[in-house]
Amino acid sequence: MAFGFMEVELVNAKGLHDTDVFARMDPYVLLQYKGQERKSSVIHEGGRNPVWNEKFVFRVEYPGSGDQYKLNLLIMDKDVFSADDFVGQAAVYVKDLLAEGTEKGSAELRPHKYSVVRADQSYCGEIEVGITFTLKEQEYADDEDVGGWRQSCF
């Protein structure tokens, strides 16, 4: 099993469905991967075309438990006096990226646009993200033999 880090570059979103009637919405993104969650900054009055340009890091095991190698991006609208509104979501499947990164030491998906869909699966915009996976070198304990000279017991 390999361990590494998946860095997600959240670039922007375009053409989102506006959930606010009287003002521009204040969007943010919840990024979820296998029980880990990160939250982007809230773009005050970011409206339908917010720009984040933020990076987030997730710890990754490959192959890990389960077979869901999916990064979920939930776009929300921050509200002050009520619960935040769900705008839409996108999913990025990263299994091939992790497999390549495990083999070569690192792999990259350059920023790419993914469709954002509502709960009823209707299209409501796009979000642009880039992903890099970097394999972490295995750490050895001090008393392990890691190669080189070792005293013989003969």
Secondary structure, DSSP 8 states (H G I E B T S, - for coil): -EEEEEEEEEEEEES-----SSS---EEEEEEETTEEEE----TT-TTS-EEEEEEEEEEEES-SSS--EEEEEEEE--SSS--EEEEEEEEE-HHHHHHHHHHSEEEEEEEEEEEE-TT--EEEEEEEEEEEEE------TTS--SS------
